[in-house]
Structures are given as structure tokens and as C-alpha cells.
Amino acid sequence: MATIQKTVEVSKEMSELMDGLAKLVGVVTKQLSDGFQAGDDISPIIGSTMADLLPAINGIQGLGDEATKETPAFVKATAIGGAQIYAAVTENLKKKTP
């Protein structure tokens, strides 16, 4: 498959939120890839929530303005974030598959 690299303008708050979600989803899928062990899995998940997601949530009030005033940039941030989440999940699933 051929790919090209493009530089795009994305909205700040949605981009930060999607980055935080992608990191959290990556940690959760990694921790749960071998089944759930409360003692091993909860700390990294909570740590990622605190470090990656909570700072992004601080700007959540601005999402409505971004969606209406910067719609193309907002949609691009959402799409890129969705791709990051997909990549985080599938990478951890590939590691589990023999």
C-alpha cells in the first residue's frame, strides 16, 4: 500500500482530547490483552487516565465552539484521533495473536 504524508490543521481541544483517549485506550487494551488481573492492570489504567486524559478534559468546554466555528479542523482532529485509537487497539491485538 502506498501512503503519502500531509500536514493538516486540526482544532486544539479535540486533538488533545483524542490524543488522551488514544493513549488511554492503548494502555487499557495492553493491560487487558492477557486477561484482567486487578493487581497488575488497575494502576497503569488509572495512571494513564490521570496523566493522559484528565489534562485533555480541561479544555472540553471549548469543543462546542470548535465544532461550530472550526468545523473542518474539528472533523480532521476527530478523524485522526479515531485512527490513533484504532492503531492502539489493533497493535495490542496483533501482539496477542500468535
Beta strands, then each sheet from edge to edge (+ up, - down):
end
